[in-house]
Amino acid sequence: MTPLWQQYQDLKAAADGPYFPREGAAALGVSEGELMAAAPDTVYLGRACGDIVQQLHTLGQVEAIVRNSVAVHERKGVYDNVRWSEQGGIALNIGGIDLRLFTRHWHHALAVTGQARGEVSRSIQFYDEYGTALQKVFLRDPAALPAWQALLDTFGQSGAPGFQAAPPPSVTIPPPLDDTQLAAFHQGWQALTDVHQFGGLLERFGIDRLTAYQQAPAGMARRLDNGVWERVLEQVRDCGMELMVFVGNRGLVQIQTGPVHKVVRARGYLNVLDGASTGFNLHLQDSTIAESWVVRRPVAGGFVTCIEGLDEHRRTVVQFFGRRKEGEPELAAWQAMTDALLNG
């Protein structure tokens, strides 16, 4: 056992309750990728992340986990229908493992074997150049062990990943728009016909999402208290509508589409614990969200409205949408819910 891994085990043994590698790495002053690469049974799979991702369907039923500083998004399903390029990627599996991939940040892959609740745990883990975890994909089908071994035989290599030192976090706050810019920005917002045009609007005016929300046209955005997340989950559960839950980091966004059943608060987290019924769990540390907003944007034939949480670095960390198909209006229940938030 390496000294680094032994130090983590010592910290874990002394901890009160669960103690995850992310916490241990922070306490030891290393990246999570460096810590996991030091685990006794880890195999380095190299840098061909796209090739590996496109073979994950061979593992059958898996559990894909994405997290950031505020939220953990866990989804069971088959890692299928993947398109990958240097410009980006997608795994389109609505109601399953549904992903939007920012592929330039995927730099290293590890195959990690360990123990979890007295059983053997096997996962393929992807990291950026700084050793920050992007996604972890856990084997859930015992019949897929030959496919697991085939992945290790194909991609496994000696040595360890060479992670870079992460730069210190910094926040750049764009200056507010002047009156002329603001009028043009409002006009551009109202002229949107697709939510994907919003990024271009921000680039045109040199602002970020938070600045845009703070200067949005009347009735299009409103800051909320962080209690909104629990209230909305309970309302969605009670009315039976389908919710879209987006959680991401610099490497990808993972999306859940479906109903919400079990909403529980525990250990400082707001949780959706539907793993047994729908294959989805969410763990949201809503008290640490820096700002919560309800935001409405025009699209062809109506509007798209979301509830969005941002962290202290002005980055989006979680979004809720009512389920909506392209070209169709928002669900009436979701529109009524968000109307009340915008006008409250």
Protein Blocks (a to p, Z undefined) as FASTA:
>chain_A
ZZklmmmmmmmmmpgcjddfklmmmmnopafklmmmmpmkbccebjmlmlmmmmmmmnop
addddddfkbccddedddehiacdfkbccdddehiacddddfklpmbdcdddddeehiac
dddddddfkopafbdcddfbfklmmmmmmmmmmmgcedjddddddddddddddddddfkl
mmmmmmmmmmpcbfklmmmmmmmnopafklmmmmgcehiaccddfklmmmmmmmmmmnop
acddddddfkbccddedddfbdcdeehiacddfklmnopacdddfklpmbdcddddddeh
iacdddddddfkopafbdcdddddehiacdfklmmmmmmmmmZZ
